[in-house]
Amino acid sequence: MSRAGRGRLTQRTQRAGGDRRADGRSWRAPDIAGFYDLAHAFDLEASAIAARATLETALIRRETRGCHNRSDYPHLDDGLNVNLVWSEPGRVEREAIPGIPQDISARMREVSTHGKLVE
């Protein structure tokens, strides 16, 4: 970038409030085009989609399994021994969980969880 180009960029940055936002935190655009807000918008949208998928599938899983605990359904439901796959709002499919390969299951053993915090 030429010296004149750097000077114009510095002037624009200073007019925009320097490298600090109004709340005092540092601000950096990912590129000269200033798509900082667009990146945050995409991040927010992705977070909202992930939250919706988590909530919709949690409502379908009417059991307590692993770290998914429900006081209204405290026991395992063998019919829900599946992966719940969310594709879009209102569309959740059940996907069978594949068996454990023989070479791995031969090395597995039961471990007591009594008196341990399991997360």
trRosetta pair geometry for C-beta under 8 A, 3 or more apart (Angstrom, degrees):
i j d omega theta_ij theta_ji phi_ij phi_ji
1 5 4.4 -123 -178 92 94 131
1 6 5.4 116 118 -56 119 84
1 9 7.5 -2 172 -9 152 141
2 5 4.5 101 54 3 77 103
2 6 7.1 -141 96 -3 43 84
3 6 5.8 -53 -150 36 33 111
3 7 6.4 37 150 -23 64 105
4 7 5.5 -53 -151 33 33 115
4 8 6.6 32 153 -18 65 102
5 8 5.9 -53 -150 34 32 108
5 9 6.4 32 152 -17 65 107
6 9 5.6 -55 -147 39 33 113
6 10 6.2 36 153 -21 66 105
7 10 5.7 -53 -148 35 30 112
7 11 6.4 31 154 -19 64 104
8 11 5.7 -53 -149 36 33 112
8 12 6.4 32 153 -18 66 104
9 12 5.8 -54 -148 36 32 110
9 13 6.3 32 153 -20 65 107
9 32 7.0 -68 -119 -133 122 109
10 13 5.6 -55 -147 37 31 112
10 14 6.3 30 155 -19 65 105
11 14 5.8 -55 -148 37 30 110
11 15 6.4 30 154 -18 65 105
12 15 5.7 -54 -147 37 32 110
12 16 6.2 24 155 -14 65 111
13 16 5.8 -62 -147 42 29 107
13 18 6.3 51 146 -130 88 29
13 19 6.7 3 178 -60 119 73
14 17 7.9 156 -175 22 28 7
14 18 5.8 24 -117 -76 51 67
17 20 6.3 -105 145 74 97 68
17 21 7.0 67 115 -122 142 28
17 22 7.1 -59 -153 -63 160 65
17 27 7.7 44 92 38 111 145
19 26 5.8 1 144 -153 94 83
19 27 5.8 -165 -174 58 52 74
19 28 6.8 19 -155 -76 102 70
20 24 6.1 -20 -172 -145 116 32
20 25 7.2 149 -153 78 70 27
20 26 6.2 -56 -101 -106 59 45
20 27 6.3 118 -149 8 9 99
21 24 7.0 -39 70 28 72 19
21 25 5.3 -4 38 62 113 78
21 26 7.5 68 -2 136 87 6
21 27 4.5 114 -51 -53 89 123
27 36 7.2 45 -174 -164 92 167
28 36 7.4 161 99 -102 42 128
29 32 7.2 103 103 -101 130 15
29 33 7.7 -163 161 69 131 46
29 34 4.7 -61 -136 -115 148 52
29 35 7.0 106 -169 38 96 47
29 36 4.5 -99 -117 -42 66 112
30 35 6.0 -50 52 69 107 90
30 36 6.1 154 -2 -85 81 65
30 39 6.0 87 -9 -36 140 152
31 34 7.5 -94 80 -23 65 26
31 35 6.2 18 43 23 100 102
34 37 7.8 13 151 12 83 91
35 38 4.3 -51 -168 43 84 121
35 39 5.8 92 130 -29 88 92
36 39 6.0 -56 -155 31 28 111
36 40 6.8 22 151 -12 62 106
37 40 5.6 -56 -151 39 37 111
37 41 6.3 42 150 -25 68 103
38 41 5.4 -49 -147 32 34 115
38 42 6.6 33 155 -16 65 101
39 42 5.9 -54 -151 36 31 109
39 43 6.4 32 150 -19 64 108
40 43 5.4 -54 -145 39 35 114
40 44 6.1 37 155 -21 67 104
41 44 5.8 -52 -146 36 29 111
41 45 6.3 31 154 -19 63 106
42 45 5.6 -53 -146 36 32 112
42 46 6.3 32 155 -18 65 106
43 46 5.8 -54 -147 37 29 110
43 47 6.4 30 153 -19 63 107
44 47 5.7 -55 -148 36 31 112
44 48 6.4 31 154 -19 65 105
45 48 5.8 -55 -149 35 31 111
45 49 6.4 30 153 -18 65 106
46 49 5.7 -54 -148 36 32 111
46 50 6.4 31 154 -18 65 106
47 50 5.8 -55 -147 38 31 110
47 51 6.3 33 154 -21 65 106
48 51 5.7 -52 -146 35 31 113
48 52 6.4 31 154 -19 64 105
49 52 5.8 -54 -149 35 31 110
49 53 6.4 30 154 -18 65 106
50 53 5.8 -54 -147 37 31 111
50 54 6.3 33 154 -20 65 107
51 54 5.7 -55 -148 36 30 112
51 55 6.3 26 156 -16 65 108
52 55 5.9 -58 -146 39 30 108
52 56 6.1 26 159 -17 67 110
52 86 7.9 168 110 173 78 150
52 89 6.6 -42 157 -96 138 87
53 56 6.1 -57 -142 39 27 107
53 57 6.3 15 164 -8 63 111
53 86 3.8 169 -144 82 97 158
54 57 6.4 -66 -146 43 23 101
54 58 6.0 24 158 -22 63 113
55 58 5.7 -57 -142 36 28 112
55 59 6.5 29 159 -21 63 104
56 59 6.0 -54 -153 31 29 111
56 60 6.9 25 151 -16 61 106
56 86 6.0 110 76 -113 122 128
56 89 7.4 -175 -70 -139 155 53
56 90 7.5 -120 -143 -71 143 28
56 92 6.0 -170 134 -56 110 127
57 60 5.6 -54 -152 35 39 112
57 61 6.4 33 153 -18 70 106
57 84 4.2 147 -148 111 112 134
57 86 5.5 -101 -48 -51 113 113
57 92 5.7 160 -93 -130 77 137
58 61 5.8 -56 -144 38 33 107
58 68 6.7 -160 -129 -143 87 116
60 84 5.9 148 80 -131 132 149
60 92 5.7 -146 -27 99 161 158
61 65 6.9 -99 -180 29 123 117
61 68 5.8 -12 118 153 145 152
61 70 7.7 174 110 -25 84 135
61 80 5.8 120 -137 -172 72 140
61 84 6.4 -114 -57 -21 102 147
62 70 7.0 -92 -150 75 43 165
62 72 7.8 -60 -153 102 86 99
62 73 4.6 161 171 -70 66 164
62 77 6.6 41 87 -14 76 154
62 80 7.2 -171 50 -60 63 153
63 68 7.6 59 89 106 71 113
63 70 6.8 114 95 35 13 122
63 73 4.9 -90 -91 141 27 123
63 75 6.5 -65 -146 94 86 48
63 76 5.6 54 -177 -140 129 30
63 77 4.0 -132 -73 5 135 99
63 80 5.2 -179 10 57 138 148
64 68 6.7 -172 -146 102 44 69
64 69 5.0 25 -134 -129 104 54
64 70 5.5 -144 -72 35 78 70
64 73 6.2 176 -27 108 74 75
64 74 5.2 -3 -6 -157 136 35
64 75 6.5 54 35 -13 98 7
64 76 6.9 -76 70 -65 66 52
65 68 5.3 6 60 59 72 107
65 76 5.9 86 -87 -115 90 82
65 77 8.0 -82 -49 32 119 72
65 80 7.0 -148 -27 109 148 114
65 81 8.0 179 -126 -97 150 62
67 118 7.9 -143 -80 127 77 82
67 119 6.0 40 -102 -174 120 49
70 73 4.4 20 92 49 125 87
70 74 7.1 -133 86 -72 66 42
71 74 6.5 8 -148 -71 34 93
73 77 7.3 -30 179 -32 125 117
76 80 7.8 -152 -175 61 65 103
76 81 7.8 35 -180 -68 109 95
77 80 4.3 56 83 13 105 110
77 81 7.9 -154 97 -31 59 72
78 81 5.6 -23 -162 -13 48 117
81 97 6.4 -88 151 19 78 127
82 94 4.3 24 135 -169 157 96
82 95 6.0 144 180 62 97 41
82 96 6.1 -57 -123 -98 93 33
82 97 6.2 -158 -124 -23 37 89
83 94 7.4 136 71 -161 48 50
83 95 4.4 -29 66 66 100 102
83 96 7.8 -8 21 73 87 11
83 97 6.0 122 -26 -77 89 82
84 92 5.4 -1 -176 -178 99 115
84 93 7.6 152 -158 76 51 38
84 94 6.4 -29 -102 -101 61 61
84 95 7.7 179 -86 19 13 84
85 92 6.8 150 73 -160 43 60
85 93 4.8 -24 63 64 100 89
85 94 7.6 172 18 -92 85 11
85 95 5.1 54 -19 -17 122 123
86 91 7.2 113 -158 87 55 66
86 92 5.3 -25 -95 -103 66 82
87 91 4.7 -50 58 105 101 118
87 92 7.6 -178 11 -91 77 33
87 93 6.8 40 -20 -2 114 107
88 91 4.8 32 56 35 79 122
100 104 5.5 -114 173 86 97 113
100 105 4.4 116 108 -64 119 103
100 108 7.3 -2 154 -19 158 148
101 104 4.8 77 68 13 88 105
101 105 6.9 -171 87 -8 39 90
102 105 5.8 -58 -136 41 30 107
102 106 6.3 38 161 -29 64 104
103 106 6.1 -46 -149 25 27 116
103 107 7.5 15 154 -9 55 107
104 107 6.1 -67 -162 38 37 104
104 108 6.8 44 145 -36 69 104
105 108 5.4 -46 -148 16 43 120
112 116 7.6 129 116 1 72 123
113 116 5.1 -109 -162 55 56 111
113 118 5.1 -7 -152 -52 127 135
